[in-house]
Amino acid sequence: MKLIYKGKSKDVFDNGDGNYLFQFKDDVTGADGVIDPGANQVIGQVEGLGRENLRLTEYFYKLLNSKGIPTHFVSADVEKRQMVVRPASLFGKGVEVIVRLKATGSFIRRFGDYIKDGDKLDYLVETTLKDDHKGDPFITREIHEVLGVLKSEEYDTLERLAKQITKVVEEELAKKELELWDIKFEFARVEGKIMLVDEISGGCMRAFRNGKPVPALDIANILLGK
């Protein structure tokens, strides 16, 4: 297989049949020795992380597909840490979407003078451009259009899908007494349609249980069992 892209959490290969193959890795990102799924630097490995990330991703993608919500997912082999997906065309160099149910993390760092950690945000949507060197800058609907990244109607579709998917994840977590505070997605065009791509893993979300944050690696075990 031909290597297409070498990423922090997974490598992407041309599967040779028109689809791509994601190889999930155990690498973790962070800064100053502290694990942070939103960081842009690999600081080490956590054994089993790639498998757990794929296990949860497969679960959510199959659930979304069963509900008629479009994704690029085709199949997965959890033991090999491999997922087959349909090829996607990125918006610009990549767009990430953060849906915030409660204020925390970077939102507090930016707006802590106006809001407290844990305050309700009610499905607030933010988008960023994928750019490690620039720290994934936040971008508004209007700037998307000016730069030619997303048209206004495409932004509307992306926002609607992001909220719809967040609701599905929130409801699944609630079944295990987990409270979703925020979640990060990536969207792209697949066969001309806007749909969810990449992964939905514990590292993409912040969840709490009994008022305490749940480590990313534990979310899959709580939802799916060990």
C-alpha positions in Angstrom: 0.0 0.0 0.0 1.1 3.5 -0.8 1.6 5.9 2.2 -0.5 9.0 1.5 -0.1 10.9 4.8 1.8 10.4 8.1 -0.1 11.9 11.0 0.2 12.2 14.7 -2.5 9.7 15.7 -2.8 7.7 12.4 -1.2 7.0 9.1 -3.2 7.1 5.8 -2.6 4.6 3.0 -4.1 4.1 -0.5 -5.8 0.8 -0.2 -5.4 0.0 -3.9 -9.2 -0.5 -4.4 -10.4 3.1 -4.5 -10.6 3.4 -0.7 -8.1 4.6 1.9 -6.8 2.7 5.0 -6.3 4.4 8.3 -3.6 2.8 10.6 -4.3 4.0 14.1 -1.3 4.5 16.4 -0.6 4.6 20.1 1.0 8.0 19.9 -0.2 10.8 22.3 0.0 14.5 21.9 0.8 17.1 24.6 3.1 19.8 25.8 5.7 20.0 28.6 5.1 16.3 29.4 1.4 16.7 29.9 -1.0 14.7 27.6 -3.4 17.0 25.7 -5.4 15.5 22.8 -5.7 19.0 21.3 -2.0 19.6 21.2 0.1 19.5 18.0 3.2 17.7 19.3 3.7 13.9 19.9 5.2 13.4 23.4 5.0 9.6 23.7 2.9 6.5 23.5 0.1 4.9 25.5 -0.2 1.2 24.9 -3.6 0.3 23.5 -4.7 3.8 22.7 -4.9 3.2 19.0 -7.1 0.2 19.5 -9.4 1.9 21.9 -9.7 5.0 19.7 -10.6 2.7 16.7 -13.0 0.6 18.8 -15.0 3.7 19.8 -14.8 5.2 16.3 -16.2 2.1 14.7 -19.0 2.0 17.2 -20.0 5.6 16.6 -19.6 5.4 12.8 -21.8 2.3 12.5 -24.4 4.0 14.8 -24.4 7.2 12.7 -24.6 5.3 9.4 -27.6 3.3 10.8 -29.3 6.7 11.5 -28.7 7.9 8.0 -26.1 10.4 9.0 -23.4 10.5 6.3 -19.8 9.4 7.1 -16.8 8.1 5.1 -16.6 4.9 7.1 -16.5 1.6 5.2 -15.2 -1.1 7.7 -12.7 -1.6 10.5 -10.4 -4.3 11.9 -10.0 -3.3 15.6 -7.2 -5.9 16.4 -5.1 -4.6 13.5 -6.0 -1.0 14.3 -7.1 -0.4 10.7 -10.1 1.4 9.3 -11.1 1.5 5.7 -12.8 4.7 4.5 -13.9 6.4 1.3 -11.5 9.1 0.0 -12.3 12.7 1.1 -11.6 16.1 -0.4 -10.6 18.5 2.4 -11.9 22.0 2.8 -8.7 24.0 2.2 -6.0 22.2 4.2 -8.6 20.8 6.6 -11.3 22.2 8.8 -12.1 21.0 12.3 -15.4 21.7 14.1 -15.8 22.0 17.9 -19.2 21.7 19.4 -19.3 23.1 23.0 -22.1 22.1 25.5 -20.2 23.6 28.4 -17.4 26.1 28.7 -13.9 24.6 29.4 -10.4 24.3 28.0 -9.4 26.8 25.4 -12.8 28.5 25.6 -12.1 29.5 29.2 -8.5 30.5 28.3 -9.9 32.9 25.7 -13.1 34.1 27.4 -12.6 33.4 31.1 -13.3 37.1 31.9 -16.8 36.6 30.8 -17.7 33.0 31.6 -16.9 30.3 34.2 -15.7 26.8 33.7 -18.7 24.5 33.3 -21.2 27.2 32.3 -23.7 26.0 29.7 -23.0 26.9 26.0 -25.9 24.9 24.3 -24.2 23.4 21.3 -22.1 26.4 20.4 -20.1 25.7 17.2 -16.6 26.9 16.5 -14.4 26.0 13.5 -10.7 26.0 13.1 -8.3 25.6 10.1 -6.0 22.7 10.6 -2.5 24.2 10.8 -0.1 22.9 13.5 2.4 25.8 12.9 -0.3 28.4 13.5 -2.0 26.6 16.3 -5.2 25.7 14.4 -6.6 29.3 14.1 -10.3 29.9 14.7 -12.2 31.1 11.7 -15.7 32.6 11.3 -18.4 31.8 8.7 -17.6 35.1 6.9 -13.8 34.5 6.7 -14.5 31.0 5.4 -16.3 32.5 2.5 -13.7 35.3 1.9 -10.9 32.7 1.8 -12.8 30.3 -0.4 -12.7 27.5 2.2 -16.4 27.1 2.8 -19.4 28.7 1.2 -22.1 30.0 3.5 -24.5 27.2 2.6 -21.8 24.7 3.1 -21.1 26.1 6.6 -24.8 25.8 7.4 -24.7 22.1 6.4 -21.5 21.5 8.4 -23.0 23.2 11.5 -26.2 21.2 11.2 -24.4 17.9 10.9 -22.0 18.7 13.8 -24.9 19.5 16.1 -26.8 16.4 15.0 -23.8 14.1 15.6 -23.1 15.7 18.9 -26.6 14.9 20.1 -26.1 11.2 19.2 -22.8 11.1 21.1 -24.2 12.9 24.0 -27.2 10.5 24.3 -24.9 7.5 24.1 -22.6 8.8 26.8 -25.6 9.6 29.0 -26.6 5.9 29.0 -23.4 5.3 31.0 -23.8 8.4 33.2 -21.1 10.3 31.3 -21.7 14.0 30.6 -20.3 15.4 27.3 -18.8 18.9 27.6 -17.3 19.4 24.2 -16.3 17.4 21.1 -14.2 17.9 18.0 -15.0 16.7 14.5 -13.5 16.9 11.0 -15.7 17.2 7.9 -14.8 17.0 4.2 -16.4 16.3 0.9 -16.9 12.7 0.0 -18.3 12.0 -3.5 -19.4 15.6 -3.6 -21.3 15.5 -0.3 -20.3 17.1 3.1 -19.9 14.4 5.7 -18.0 13.3 8.8 -14.4 12.0 8.4 -11.5 11.0 10.5 -12.4 9.6 14.0 -14.7 9.9 17.0 -12.6 8.7 19.8 -12.1 9.5 23.5 -9.3 11.9 22.5 -11.8 14.0 20.5 -14.1 14.8 23.4 -14.2 15.9 27.0 -16.5 13.9 29.2 -17.3 14.0 32.9 -18.7 11.5 35.4 -19.8 12.5 38.9 -18.3 15.9 38.3 -14.8 14.5 37.4 -13.1 14.4 34.0 -12.9 11.0 32.4 -9.6 10.1 30.8 -9.8 9.6 27.0 -8.6 6.0 27.2 -11.4 5.1 29.7 -14.3 6.4 27.6 -14.3 3.4 25.3 -14.1 0.9 28.2 -17.0 2.6 30.0 -19.2 2.7 26.9 -18.3 -0.6 25.3 -16.7 -2.7 28.1 -13.2 -4.1 28.2 
